[in-house]
């Protein structure tokens, strides 16, 4: 696989899904499960398939993403040839940042033109899954497909922009629907992962530019299913798409299920930036139940069914339940939290009582003090 495919990861395309968390960062750099970022899953899946050249398409709010990725050494992508390559948010034709996926792809034409791999894996950095990219490319080759779209059969949680597929017995896609009205029925939801030949993708981009097309989903996929050999690759494992703040909250809570955790982090490694943090401290009288506690935490109170990122402090007499507390959150004494998401560097003063629910978790923005 190493010489047959190149990866392209879009880091900002799905920012509108979780505006609360992506206001100051790209959605691909949103923290997840105590020590990871969403982009870790895309990069790890590509690297596990032997793909050693990955283009990172950014647009705005990408400082934390760059800080996290660094040289790419934590994913074995610090290489003289290939490795992590940051791609600009505009093409050679304009200085304006892209406004849609087609414009973003125009901006990576030079990158694609100078590669020699056979295939391209287009990957949005907004989902959590352990996906075998090698098997997806093998399926693509065996099917003789022009485009292979990875999907999962699910009830689906609509985001600001989503696609569903209709497939036949041979997995050929017969229809691509954009933002359809979903009832209480199962649909084939596109997981924002796609494979095609590199030369074929470049031809699509050039033809789209010449024809004045503006939407990759509507103008290329949806309108041409009868002419383009589009196939669907069904993924049966755990997948969480970050379609909303509640979906993000649920995905984090799913990590407390050992079966899901083992599936996601078991057979193949999910890599992330390594930090040499001190171990967490559990003081006399504290209680921790069914929670993920990262390094450097200081626990004096009670933590149940929660995820604590690095450096979180929970004061004496405080009770944290069903919550996600990001890095360096400080919880004072005698505080009650239930279904709360705190961003980084939040301070919750003594005797505060904050609660949300699974469908609408209580969110506290980065750096706030309550």
C-alpha positions in Angstrom: 0.0 0.0 0.0 2.8 2.4 0.8 3.5 3.3 -2.8 0.0 2.8 -4.2 -2.1 5.5 -2.3 -1.7 9.0 -0.9 -4.0 10.5 1.7 -5.7 13.9 1.7 -7.3 14.9 5.0 -9.8 17.8 5.1 -9.6 19.5 8.6 -12.2 22.3 8.3 -14.8 21.0 5.9 -17.2 19.9 8.7 -16.6 22.8 11.1 -20.2 23.9 11.1 -21.3 20.6 12.8 -20.0 21.6 16.2 -19.6 25.4 16.2 -19.2 25.4 19.9 -15.9 23.4 19.7 -14.7 24.6 16.3 -15.0 28.3 17.0 -11.3 28.5 17.9 -10.0 25.3 16.3 -10.5 23.1 13.2 -12.9 20.3 13.8 -10.1 17.8 13.1 -8.2 19.1 16.2 -11.2 18.8 18.6 -10.0 16.8 21.7 -11.6 13.4 22.2 -11.6 10.5 24.8 -9.1 12.1 27.2 -5.9 12.2 25.2 -6.7 12.1 21.4 -7.8 14.6 18.7 -10.2 13.6 16.0 -7.5 13.8 13.3 -5.6 11.0 15.1 -8.1 8.5 13.7 -7.7 9.6 10.1 -3.9 9.7 10.3 -3.7 6.4 12.2 -6.0 4.6 9.8 -3.9 5.8 6.8 -0.6 5.0 8.4 -1.8 1.5 9.4 -2.5 0.9 5.7 1.1 1.8 4.9 0.2 5.2 3.5 3.2 7.4 4.3 2.3 10.6 2.4 -0.7 12.6 3.8 -1.7 16.1 2.6 -3.4 18.1 5.3 -5.9 20.7 3.9 -6.5 23.5 6.4 -8.5 26.7 6.2 -8.7 28.6 9.5 -8.2 28.2 13.2 -5.4 25.6 12.5 -2.8 26.7 15.1 -3.8 24.0 17.6 -3.8 21.4 14.7 -0.3 22.3 13.7 0.9 22.2 17.3 -0.6 18.8 17.7 0.7 17.3 14.5 4.2 18.8 14.6 6.6 17.0 12.3 4.3 14.0 12.2 6.8 11.8 14.1 4.1 10.4 16.5 2.5 8.8 13.4 5.8 7.8 11.8 5.2 10.6 9.2 8.4 12.6 9.8 10.0 11.7 6.4 12.3 13.2 3.8 10.0 12.0 1.0 6.3 12.4 1.7 5.2 12.4 5.3 2.9 15.2 6.6 2.4 18.0 4.0 0.4 21.1 4.9 -1.6 22.3 1.9 -2.9 25.9 1.5 -6.6 26.7 1.6 -6.6 28.3 -1.8 -5.6 27.4 -5.4 -3.0 29.0 -7.6 -5.8 30.9 -9.3 -7.0 32.9 -6.3 -5.8 34.2 -2.9 -9.3 33.6 -1.4 -9.8 30.6 0.9 -12.0 27.8 -0.5 -15.7 27.8 0.2 -16.5 24.2 -0.7 -14.9 20.8 -1.3 -14.4 21.4 -5.0 -12.5 24.6 -4.4 -10.4 22.9 -1.8 -9.5 20.1 -4.2 -8.5 22.7 -6.8 -6.1 24.0 -4.2 -4.4 20.5 -3.9 -4.0 20.0 -7.7 -0.3 20.8 -7.5 0.2 18.3 -4.7 -1.6 15.6 -6.6 0.2 16.3 -9.8 3.6 15.8 -8.2 2.7 12.5 -6.6 3.2 9.1 -8.3 0.8 6.9 -6.2 -2.1 5.2 -8.0 -4.9 6.1 -5.6 -6.1 8.9 -3.4 -7.9 8.5 -0.1 -10.0 11.5 0.7 -10.7 11.6 4.4 -12.6 14.2 6.5 -11.1 14.6 9.9 -14.5 14.6 11.8 -15.2 11.0 12.6 -14.1 8.3 14.9 -13.5 4.7 13.6 -10.9 2.1 13.2 -11.1 1.7 9.4 -9.0 -0.8 7.4 -8.1 1.4 4.4 -6.2 -1.5 2.8 -9.4 -3.4 2.6 -11.2 -0.4 1.1 -8.6 0.0 -1.6 -8.7 -3.7 -2.3 -12.5 -3.6 -2.6 -12.1 -0.6 -5.0 -9.8 -2.5 -7.2 -11.8 -5.7 -7.3 -15.0 -3.8 -8.1 -13.4 -1.9 -10.9 -14.9 1.3 -9.4 -14.3 4.8 -10.4 -15.1 6.0 -6.9 -15.6 4.1 -3.7 -17.6 5.7 -0.9 -17.4 4.2 2.6 -20.8 4.1 4.4 -22.5 2.6 7.4 -26.1 1.5 7.8 -27.4 3.6 10.7 -30.4 5.6 11.8 -28.2 8.6 11.2 -27.9 12.0 12.9 -28.1 14.8 10.4 -25.4 17.4 10.3 -25.4 20.7 8.4 -24.4 18.7 5.3 -24.6 14.9 4.9 -25.1 12.3 2.2 -26.9 9.0 2.1 -26.4 6.2 -0.5 -28.7 3.7 -2.2 -26.8 0.5 -3.2 -27.7 -2.6 -5.2 -26.9 -6.2 -4.6 -23.4 -5.7 -6.2 -22.7 -2.6 -4.0 -23.1 -0.3 -7.0 -24.4 3.1 -5.8 -27.7 3.9 -7.6 -28.4 7.2 -5.9 -26.7 9.8 -3.7 -29.0 12.0 -1.7 -27.8 15.3 -0.2 -29.5 16.3 3.1 -32.6 14.1 2.7 -35.3 14.2 5.3 -34.7 11.1 7.5 -37.6 9.4 9.2 -37.2 6.5 11.7 -35.6 4.2 9.3 -32.1 2.9 8.6 -30.1 4.6 5.9 -26.7 4.2 4.3 -24.9 7.2 5.7 -21.7 8.3 4.0 -18.7 8.4 6.4 -16.8 11.1 4.6 -14.1 8.6 3.3 -13.6 8.1 -0.4 -11.1 6.3 -2.7 -10.4 6.9 -6.3 -7.5 6.8 -8.8 -5.3 9.9 -8.6 -5.4 10.6 -12.3 -9.2 10.2 -12.3 -9.6 12.7 -9.4 -7.4 15.2 -11.3 -9.6 14.9 -14.4 -12.7 15.4 -12.3 -11.2 18.6 -10.8 -10.2 20.0 -14.2 -13.5 19.2 -15.8 -15.4 20.8 -12.9 -13.3 24.0 -13.2 -13.9 24.1 -17.0 -17.7 23.5 -16.5 -18.1 26.0 -13.6 -19.4 23.3 -11.2 -19.5 24.3 -7.5 -20.5 21.2 -5.5 -18.6 17.9 -5.4 -21.6 16.1 -3.9 -24.4 17.5 -6.0 -22.8 18.2 -9.3 -20.4 15.3 -9.6 -21.7 12.4 -7.4 -25.5 12.9 -7.2 -26.0 13.8 -10.8 -23.7 11.2 -12.4 -24.5 7.9 -10.6 -25.6 6.5 -14.0 -22.4 7.4 -15.7 -19.7 7.1 -13.0 -19.1 3.7 -11.5 -19.6 4.6 -7.8 -19.5 1.7 -5.4 -20.3 1.7 -1.7 -18.0 0.0 0.9 -20.1 -1.1 3.9 -18.4 -0.5 7.3 -19.8 -2.7 10.1 -17.6 -1.5 13.0 -18.0 1.3 15.5 -18.3 4.8 13.9 -19.1 8.1 15.4 -19.7 11.1 13.2 -19.5 14.4 15.0 -22.7 15.8 13.6 -23.5 17.9 16.7 -22.5 18.7 20.2 -24.8 16.0 21.5 -23.2 13.5 19.1 -19.8 14.5 20.3 -20.9 14.0 23.9 -22.4 10.6 23.2 -19.2 9.4 21.4 -17.1 10.3 24.4 -19.6 8.5 26.7 -19.3 5.5 24.4 -15.6 5.2 25.3 -16.7 4.1 28.8 -18.0 0.9 27.2 -15.2 -1.6 27.3 -16.4 -3.4 24.2 -16.4 -0.3 22.1 -13.1 0.9 23.6 -11.5 -2.5 22.8 -12.8 -2.4 19.2 -11.6 1.1 18.6 -8.2 0.9 20.3 -7.5 -2.8 20.2 -6.2 -4.6 17.1 -4.6 -1.6 15.4 -3.0 1.3 17.1 -4.5 4.7 17.2 -1.6 7.1 17.5 -1.5 10.6 19.1 1.0 13.2 20.3 3.0 11.8 23.2 3.2 14.0 26.3 5.4 13.1 29.3 2.9 14.0 32.0 3.1 13.1 35.7 0.7 10.4 36.9 -2.6 11.4 38.3 -3.1 11.8 42.1 -6.0 10.3 43.9 -6.3 11.9 47.4 -7.8 10.3 50.5 -11.5 10.3 50.4 -11.9 10.6 46.6 -14.0 8.1 44.6 -13.7 7.3 40.9 -16.1 4.9 39.1 -16.3 3.9 35.4 -14.3 6.9 34.2 -11.3 7.6 32.0 -8.7 9.7 33.8 -5.7 11.0 31.9 -2.3 11.9 33.2 -1.6 14.8 35.5 -5.1 14.9 37.1 -5.6 15.7 40.8 -8.8 14.2 42.3 -10.1 15.0 45.7 -13.8 14.6 45.0 -16.1 12.0 43.3 -15.9 11.3 39.5 -18.5 8.9 37.9 -19.1 8.0 34.3 -16.9 10.8 33.1 -13.8 11.6 31.0 -11.1 13.8 32.3 -8.3 15.1 30.1 -4.8 15.9 31.2 -4.3 18.2 34.2 -7.9 18.3 35.4 -8.4 19.1 39.1 -11.5 18.1 41.0 -11.8 19.7 44.5 -12.9 18.3 47.8 -16.5 17.5 48.1 -17.2 17.9 44.4 -19.2 15.4 42.4 -18.6 15.1 38.6 -21.0 12.8 36.8 -21.6 12.0 33.1 -19.2 14.8 32.0 -16.3 15.6 29.7 -13.7 17.9 31.2 -11.0 19.0 28.8 -7.4 19.8 29.6 -6.5 21.9 32.7 -10.1 22.3 33.8 -10.3 23.3 37.5 -13.3 22.2 39.5 -13.5 23.9 42.9 -14.9 22.5 46.2 -18.5 21.3 46.7 -19.3 21.6 43.0 -22.0 19.5 41.3 -21.6 18.7 37.5 -23.9 16.5 35.5 -23.8 16.2 31.6 -21.3 19.0 31.3 -18.6 19.6 28.7 -15.8 22.0 29.6 -13.3 23.2 27.0 -9.7 23.8 28.0 -8.6 26.0 30.9 -12.1 26.4 32.4 -12.4 27.3 36.1 -15.6 26.4 38.0 -15.6 28.1 41.3 -16.8 26.6 44.6 -20.4 25.5 45.2 -21.5 25.8 41.6 -24.3 23.4 40.5 -24.3 22.9 36.7 -26.3 20.3 34.7 -27.4 19.5 31.2 -28.8 16.4 29.5 -27.6 13.9 26.9 -29.5 15.7 24.1 -28.3 19.1 25.3 -25.1 18.9 27.4 -24.1 22.1 29.3 -21.1 23.5 27.4 -18.5 25.9 28.9 -16.2 27.7 26.4 -12.4 27.7 26.6 -10.9 29.8 29.3 -14.2 30.8 31.0 -14.6 31.1 34.7 -18.0 30.4 36.3 
